[in-house]
């Protein structure tokens, strides 16, 4: 029996006055409800910070895709807070995931890079 497992696990750490290190684990096929859970957590963490800098470590090794409305939620997040995202390190394990990361990089001013392991991703985020 296959479980219909999906969601976004979020970890947020504040570093100094205005830097935030966000870890995301994306699982299954993401839904609008998944974004309704995640976005308020992020917005609450950066509330009151004039110009936050956000560094993201995003694990997509178990991601199966997005519902259309969830893709729209992702775009809205980028439009609203994109200027605050400094770097996004994407951890995956397939050529397709690497290709999709490169395509996503064309559509945003955020520095996005694909990695096969967490160590290299964290090192890049800290540079």
Steps between C-alpha positions, in 0.01 A plus 500: 500500500640839398447786743397837361779678685563867418607818669769751580714461811644835607787600724587866554805634682586865548865594466593847622260787450353432158626169356277195493601143419197301382496125446221350293422135432245460221317167491248356256276716283470840665157655551359843570443386859873426534578861409229627735699333779851605391461862383365638831790334685752676277317833512472483878874435533599800287228735630640825634836458327547791261708321236542129580750286308376145455721203414316178416607137510227315309493118486291378205614137500143387584313765299255366241364833374245774570132546452429798274377713790814414700716612207311831507562523877872452433499782243311731738761432770776592253323821394438607859832407662735421210720801566578358845620161377876513453575138406309176465698175508292214358591145599376232264600168355389490136601666176142620459512680835831661403356609163186644665719695744693650208176594324364661819820704520412666167177640643628656821770739613569277800822298485382138474739205475453122492698261722516126552596528868429718800865573584571672167167685511564645846854598404367691197233675710765622746729647229 
